[in-house]
Amino acid sequence: MESSELIGMAADAFAQGKPVMVFDSDFRECETDLLWPAAAATPAVMRRLRQDCGGLLFLAIGDDVGEKFGLPWLQDLHTHPVLVEENPVLDSLITDDLQYDTRSAFTLSLNHRETFTGITDHDRALTTRRFGELASEMQEESAIDAMAALGKEFRTPGHIPLCREAPGGLETRQGHTELAVAIARLAGLVPCTIGAEMLQPDGDRALSVEDARAYAAKHEIPMLTGEDIMKAFGL
């Protein structure tokens, strides 16, 4: 199947609230993510991610969404001079030795205020779905109003870790976060995508691309590579 045809099929599926799988590349983390639109999250979706993937559940958001809600990168917080002075251990834990990138995409973790512990499939679905819906609702609102709306519904820390797209998106970073939000953009959705890395059953390594393709074929899920997505954006 031609790459453009596969991209179209994946975008159509995602627009309908169905899953898509993305393998980054042989030259980065060699990992495949199972992804859904955040606003389509249900307890069944969270259960599928938890049971079939094994990796961290994460909510990838566009840089524009992060800017709207004022969400900082944790790496910036953890290296802030004032915080380092107050918490010297941060200086010892500085992130300067990533083997796959130069910067972490993690921002804050959230729980919806109507959750209990926040960890159940029901709770994580509520947090994920409402964040995706709120991001859409706040697109035309000011950052001040968006932050107020976020604080009204959510608290931090929580059980849904958010990863924020790098400024410039795929032109500057080709990580799982950027690829995940790119799928949402191709589908015409707000760039908020829930996903998890797929691991081997023993959990010791990433699911091989061959096994990932077999899973995709079995469950009729469109599977893309980072290269497919880059081509779709003319990169």
DAHU-V699384 format. One record per helix or strand of 3 or more residues. SS is the DSSP state (H for helix, E for strand). FROM is the first residue (numbers start at 0). TO is the last residue. If there is no record, write none. Layout:
((SS;FROM;TO) (SS;FROM;TO))
This chain:
((H;2;14) (E;19;22) (E;31;36) (H;37;39) (H;42;51) (E;53;60) (H;62;68) (H;73;77) (H;80;85) (H;88;91) (E;105;111) (H;120;136) (H;142;152) (E;153;163) (H;168;170) (H;175;185) (E;191;198) (H;208;218) (E;221;224) (H;225;231))
